[in-house]
Amino acid sequence: MAQENAVDALRGTAYSLGSADIDYHFIIMPDGTIYEGRDIRARGSHVENVLGEEGTSVFGNTGSIGIVLVGCFDQADCGNNYTLNG
């Protein structure tokens, strides 16, 4: 339940910042549970709008998905809280 609340909090933060949804397509929690973020057909925030040839706007990294891993990956900094096990 706490992890679902964390995903809801991420979604709420995204909404408050004017985003249509969480920036990523999938969220992987410390216990390995995977949650869906934004619709897989929607462009993720990891896709950048870059300047192409002749000043045209193109999106780099198109056709990929965004995945975020939640947790602490340095035990010296976080102890046993949210450290990835496995």
C-alpha positions as CSV (number, residue, x, y, z in Angstrom):
1,M,0.0,0.0,0.0
2,A,2.8,2.4,0.8
3,Q,4.3,1.9,-2.6
4,E,1.0,2.6,-4.3
5,N,0.9,5.9,-2.2
6,A,4.4,6.7,-3.5
7,V,3.2,6.3,-7.1
8,D,0.1,8.4,-6.4
9,A,2.4,11.0,-4.9
10,L,4.6,11.0,-8.0
11,R,1.5,11.4,-10.2
12,G,0.2,14.2,-8.0
13,T,3.6,16.1,-8.2
14,A,3.6,15.7,-12.0
15,Y,0.0,17.1,-12.2
16,S,1.0,20.0,-10.0
17,L,3.9,20.8,-12.3
18,G,1.6,20.9,-15.3
19,S,2.5,17.5,-16.7
20,A,-0.1,15.2,-18.1
21,D,1.2,12.3,-16.0
22,I,4.2,10.8,-14.4
23,D,7.3,11.4,-16.6
24,Y,8.1,7.7,-17.0
25,H,6.2,4.8,-18.5
26,F,7.1,2.4,-15.8
27,I,8.1,2.7,-12.1
28,I,10.0,-0.1,-10.5
29,M,9.8,-0.1,-6.7
30,P,12.4,-1.4,-4.3
31,D,10.7,-4.7,-3.9
32,G,10.6,-5.2,-7.7
33,T,6.9,-4.3,-8.1
34,I,6.3,-2.6,-11.4
35,Y,3.7,0.1,-11.8
36,E,2.5,1.8,-15.0
37,G,3.2,5.5,-15.3
38,R,2.2,7.4,-18.4
39,D,0.5,5.7,-21.3
40,I,3.0,3.8,-23.4
41,R,1.9,5.6,-26.5
42,A,2.7,9.0,-25.0
43,R,6.1,10.5,-25.4
44,G,8.1,10.4,-22.1
45,S,10.0,13.2,-20.5
46,H,13.2,11.5,-21.5
47,V,12.6,12.4,-25.1
48,E,14.1,15.7,-25.9
49,N,13.1,18.3,-28.4
50,V,16.3,19.0,-30.4
51,L,17.0,21.2,-33.3
52,G,17.4,19.2,-36.5
53,E,18.6,20.2,-40.0
54,E,17.6,23.6,-41.3
55,G,16.2,24.6,-37.8
56,T,13.4,22.0,-37.8
57,S,12.3,20.6,-34.5
58,V,12.8,16.9,-34.0
59,F,12.5,14.6,-31.0
60,G,15.6,12.7,-30.0
61,N,15.3,9.2,-28.5
62,T,11.9,8.7,-30.0
63,G,10.5,5.2,-30.0
64,S,11.8,4.4,-26.5
65,I,10.2,4.0,-23.1
66,G,11.1,5.7,-19.8
67,I,11.7,3.6,-16.7
68,V,12.5,4.8,-13.2
69,L,14.0,2.7,-10.4
70,V,12.9,3.9,-7.0
71,G,15.2,3.4,-4.1
72,C,18.7,4.0,-2.7
73,F,21.5,2.2,-4.4
74,D,24.3,3.2,-2.0
75,Q,24.0,1.5,1.3
76,A,26.5,3.9,2.9
77,D,24.0,6.7,2.3
78,C,20.7,5.1,3.1
79,G,21.4,2.1,5.4
80,N,18.6,-0.6,4.9
81,N,15.9,1.9,3.9
82,Y,14.9,1.4,0.2
83,T,18.1,-0.4,-0.7
84,L,17.6,-2.6,-3.7
85,N,17.9,-6.3,-2.8
86,G,18.4,-9.1,-5.3
